[in-house]
Amino acid sequence: MALWLKRGISQAQQQAAQQQVAETVRGMLNAVAERGDAAVRELSERFDRWSPSSFRLNKDEIEAAIRRVPEQTLSDIRFAQAQVRRFAEVQRSALQDVQVETEPGVVLGHKNIPVASVGCYVPGGRFPMVASAHMSIVTAKVAGVKRVVACTPPQSGGIPDATVAAMALAGADEIYILGGVQAVAAMALGTETLAPVDMLVGPGNAYVAEAKRQLFGRVGIDLLAGPTEILVIADDTADAEMVACDLLGQAEHGPSSPGALITTSRALAEAVLTEVERQLQVLPTADTARPAWENNGQVILVESLEEAVAEADRLAYEHVEVFTRDPKYFLDRLQNYGALFLGPETNVAYGDKVIGTNHILPTMRSARYSGGLWVGKFLKTCTYQWCTPEASVRIGEYAERLCALEGFWGHREQALLRLRRYSQGV
């Protein structure tokens, strides 16, 4: 039976905080829906102290931002985008249009059609998430999306040059320096100066995630991305310093970020608890990592690898690192996770920044039913069909009886009309 050596805050406390966020976001979305650009500007001034003549950057402003970025940084961005693009292209090649004759004269098929327009939110604030530009914009373009709008908040009262460079190099068609709920609302609902998109993607804080949740239905979304999560599964072969380092590496995202260790080794569990405290003494981002660990950290001691699998699938965390003798044991058995990192040689930071898999991943246990962002999220798999006259008669005979079975007489008449029209020649 699993034993908790450390628990986080209760679910009731989490729900109370979420309710306050939901009410705030609802008011902001209504304001943008009713007053468009004026509301967007007011919100930008209130939350970001940012009110330029135009939130959209023109070509000269984008080129100037790119020139201000060091060449090494641009090279690093291009390398990371090449990895993301290469893997996305492989994924896209696996998605094929199909057509099959299921009965003589009955042809069925499907086409993978890109979404026409997408809004990509790239978070800023204390940690400008440059890599989110690669993950969302590059992937959308590989999928074939024609219009990609990208928004990111200002940084220290100005344009975040590296993020803008990444957006431009990724292929964004429109770039706006606009953050938070107001950015997501403007992209989804449209304003006088920003035509609405069909789909929203990208991570963000609790308010951005809630805005996406409330807007879903009016637009599509990639997934509900809450605070980032990390789970480490480890046995007695794991290194306590490495486990603690990786847990705190995600905890620095913010004070609400959950981190968990599941282990078969009590000695490792206790060593990790000690090591976390040691590292927090020197970690520059301890002001966010400490409350994240204290409020949301868990250490779970299990009796077997089978129990570790069960507990990991119950948590259904975004990122799962495996430090055991045989990491592929978990590749074969785990079902609920966003991304899996097998062995000590890889880690979440690689996936977040450069290795090529997408870092926009399911959180809040949504890994039970959803994977992360990939090219397939930007594609609509749409079916089509046609029949020869002879096939229409044969299918129609079944259809009219099945429609009658359900009492759909208008449906039945559609079948009967084809029987009358086409049966004479059969």
N, C-alpha and C positions, 0 to 999 in steps of 0.2 A: 504494500500500500504506500502511495506517495506521502512524503512528509515534508511540510513547508518549514524551512529554516528561516525564511523571510517572506512576508506578504506585502502587497501594495495596498492602496486605499480601496475602499469598498465600491461596489458597483453603484450603490445608492448615491454616494458622493459624486461619482462621475456623471450620473444622470442629472443631478441637480445643476451642475456646472453647464451641461449641454443644453438644458432648458433655457438658461439665461442667454446663451449664445444664439439659440434659435429665434428668440423674440427680438433680439437686436437686429439680426440679419433680415428678418421679415420686414421690419420697418425700412431698412436701407433699400431692399429690392423694390418695395412699393414706391419709394421716393424716385428711384431711377425710372421705373415704369411710367410714372405720372409726369415727371418733369425733365427727363432726358439729360441733355448735356449740363443743364443748370445744376441738377442734383449731383451729377458726377463731379463737377467742379467743386461744389460745396464739400462733398465728402473727401475729396483729395486734399483740399485746403485744411480740413479738420484733422485728418489722420496722418497726412504726409507733409503738410505745409508746402504743397506743390501746386502751382497754378500757372503754368506756362501759357503762352498765347495759343499753342496747339499741343495737345498731348501726343499727337502722332509725329514721329520724327520724319523729316524729309531726307532725300538722298544725300544731300551735303552734310547734314548732321550725323547721319549714319557713318559716312566715310570719315568724318572728322573723329568720331568716337573710335573707329578701328585704328586710325593713325596714332591715337594716344595709347594704345595697348602695346606693351613690349613685344618684340618679335618672338621671343621664346614662348610667351603666353599664347600668342596666335598659333604658333607651331603646335603647342600642347593641345589647344582646342581643336585644331584640324586633325590631330592624331586621334583624339577621343571620338570625334564625329565620324572618322573613317571606320573605327571599330563598331560603333552603333549602326552605321549605314550598312556595313558588310553583313552583320548578323540579321538586320532587318530585311535585307535583300534575299538572304537564304530563306527566311521565314516566308517572305512574299512568294518565292518560287514554289513553296510547298502548297500554296492555295491555288488550285486550278479550277477554271470553268469546266463544267461537265455537261454532257448531253448523251442520252441513252434512249433507245427504243424499247420500252418496257413490255409492250404488246405490239403485234403487227399493226403499224399505222399510228401508234401512240408514241409521241416523242416528248420527253421531259428533259429539262435541263436547269442549270442555275448559272448565273453570272456573278462575279465578285465586283461590285461597283463601288468606287471610292465615294465617301462622303464629300459633298461639294465644297463645304467651307468649315474650318475648324478654328476655334480660339484656344491658344496655348497660354496658360498662365505660368510664368516663371517667377518663383518667390524671390523676395529680396530681404530687406530688413537687416538684421545683424549679420546674417550669413547669406550673401547673394548666391543663389543656387544656379550658377552658370551652367552646370551639367544638365539641369532640367530643360534647357534649350535644345541640347542634343537629343534628349530622350523623346521629347514631344514633337518638335518641328521636323527633325530629320526623319523620324519614323512616319509622320504624316506624309511627307513628301515622297518617301519610298512607296507608300501605299497608293500614291497618285492623287492626293488631295490638291485641288487647283488653287484654292485661296486659303492661306494660313495667316491668321492674325495672331500676333504675339504681344503680350503685355507683361511689364515688369515694373516694380515700384522704383521711385527715385532713391538714390543712395546719398546720404549726407547732403541733401538739398540739391543734388545734381544728377546728371546722367550716369548710370553705371556702365562705364565704357566696355568692360570685359563681357558683361552680359549682352549688351547690344551687339558687340562683335560676334558673339556666339550665335545670336539670333539671325544676324545677317548671313553669316557663313553657312548656317543650317538651311537657309532658303526661305525665311519668313517674307511674306509679301507685304505686310503692314506691321510696323513696330510702334508701340505706344508706351510711353513712360507713364504708367498708371497702375496703381496697386490695389490690393485688397478686394473687398466685396464690390466696390465701385467698378473695378476693372472687369470682374466676372459678370456683373450685371450689365455693363455696357456692351460686352461682347454677345451675351445671350439675348438681351432684349432689344439692343440697337438704340441708337440716339440719332440726333440730327446729323452728326458727323461720323458715326461709326455704324456701318451696315451690320445687321445681326448675323451670327454664324449659326450653323446647324448642330455643332457639337462643341463641348468644352472638355479640355484635358489639362492635366497638370496638378502637382501637389500644391499645398498651401497650409496656412494656419487653420485653427478651428473655425474661424469665421468664413474663410474661403471654402472649406470643405462643406460647411452648413449651407452656404449659398448655392453650391453645386447641387446639394441634395434637394433644396427647395426649388431649384430651376429645372430639375430633371423632369422630363415630360414635355416641357416647352422646348428644350434642346436635349440632345443626347449628352451623356457624360462617359468618361472612361471608367471611373470607379470612385468610390467614396474613400478618399485618402485622408485619414486622421493622423494623429501623432505617429512618428516613425517608431517601429518596434524591432527589437532584436531578441532572438532566443539562441542560446548556445547549448548544444547537447554534448556532454563530455563524459569520458570515463577516467580511470586512474592514470591514463597515459597523457592527459592534457596538461598544459602548462598554465599555472594559475595566473601568472603575469599576463599572458596572452589573452586568456579568457576575460580578465578584468579590463584590459586595454580595449578589447572589442566591445564589451558591454558599455563602457563609458564613452567610446567613440560615437555611439548612437545616442546616448543619454544627453550629449551636449547639444542636440538639436533643440531641446526645450524642456521645461520642467514637467511636462505632461507625457514625455516619451517613456513607454514601458521597456524594461529589459528583464530577461529571465535566464536562469541557468537551470537546466535539468541534468542531473548527474547521478551515476551509480556509486560515486565515491564521496563519503562523508569528509574524508581528509581534504579532497579537492574543494568541496563546498566551503569548508571553513577557511581554507587558504585563500580562496577567491574573495570571501568577505573581508579578510584582512588586507588583501592586496588592493581591493577597491578603495579602502580608506587611505592606504598609502599613496595611491596614484592621485586621489582627489586633493591631496595636499599640494601637488605640484602642477596639476592640470590647469592651463590658462582659462579654460571654459568651465571651471568647477562651479561657478555661480549658477549655471543652468544644469550641469550634470549632477550635482549633489542632490538638489530637490527632486530631480527626475528619478534618481536611484532610491532615495529615501521614501518617496511617495509611491513609486510604481515598480520598484525592483522586486523580483521574486527569486528565491533559491529553493528548488524542489529536489528532494532526495528520493530516488526510486530504487527498486530492488533488482530490476532487470532492464535489458535493452527493449524488450517487448513493452514494458510499462513506460519506458521513455517515449516510445512511439505513440502510445495512447495519450500520454500527457501532452506531447507536442501537437498532436492532431486536435486535442481539445482546445489548446491555446490558439492554434491557427494563426501564428504570427507572420508578419511581413517578411522578415529576414530570418533565416535559420542557418547557423553555422554548426558544423559537426566536427568535433575533435575526439575521435575514437579510433580504436585499432582498425576498424573496417568501416570507413565512412559510407561506402556504397551500400551497406546494409540498410541505411536510412533512405538512400535514393530509391531502393526497391520497395520500401514499405510506407514511407510518409505520404500522406494524401493532402494535407491542408497546410500550405505555405505559399508565400509570394515568390521568394527566390531562395534557392538552396546553395550553400557554399560548403564544399566537401573538402575537409582536410585543413590543416593549419597553414598551408601555403597560400590559400586564398582568404578573402575577408569581404565584409560588406562595403568597405571603402572602395575596393576595386570595382564592385558592381555599381556603386553609386556614381563613380566618376569616369571610368575609362574602359572597362574590360569589354563592353559591347552589349551585354544584356541590359534590359530597361530597368531603371530604378523607380519608375512610377508603379507602385505595387499595392495590393489590397492590404488594408489594416482593419482593426476592430472586428476580427474574426470573419471578415468577408472572404478570406481565402478558402473558406468552406465551400464557396460556390463560384468564385471568380479568380482568374489569374490576373496578371499585371497587364500594363499597356504593351501592345505590340501591333504590328501592321494590320492584323486581323480586326482590331478594334475600329479601324478607320474604314473598313469595308462592309458593305451591305451585301449579304448573299441572297440574291433575288431569283426566284424561280420563274420559269416559263413553260408553256406546253402548247402542242398543237396535235390535231388528229386528221387523218384522212376521212372522207365521208364514210367509208366502211367501218373504220374504227369508232367514229362518232356514234354510229348505230349500235355497235356492240357495247360500248361504254354507257350509252344512253339507256339501254335496257336495264342495266344494273342501277343507274342513277335514279330513274323514275321510281323504282321500287323502294330504294333506300330513302329518297325524299318523302315518299308517302308514309314510310315507317315512322318518320319523325314529325309528320304533319305539316311539312313545308310545301304547300301546294304551288306556290309561285316558283319555287325551285323545281318542283316536279314538271311544271309546264315548260321550263327551259329545256329539259331533257326530251319531253314529248314532242316539242316543236322540231327538234333535230331528227327525231325518229320519223316524223311525218315528211320532212324535207328530203332526207337522205336515204330512207329505206327502199324507196322505189328503184333506185339504181343498184341496190345490193343483191 
